[in-house]
């Protein structure tokens, strides 16, 4: 399941049911985009880093 909230930039994108290997692949793909990643119990949270 993917939840996206375009209207509010401060809301995270949540992706559930990921494996650690999938998380590491995503991490490598977006590490330079200024995003903050959190991963716990198969749920990936992606947030825009606030400046």
CORCOR-V926157 format. One record per pair of residues at least 24 apart in sequence whose C-alpha atoms are under 8 Angstrom apart, sorted by the first residue. I is the first residue (numbers start at 1). J is the second residue. If there is no record, write none. Layout:
<<I,J> <I,J>>
//
This chain:
<<9,48> <10,47> <10,48> <11,47> <12,45> <12,46> <12,47> <12,48> <13,45> <13,46> <13,47> <14,43> <14,44> <14,45> <14,46> <15,43> <15,44> <15,45> <16,42> <16,43> <16,44> <17,42> <17,43> <18,42> <18,43> <18,44>>
//
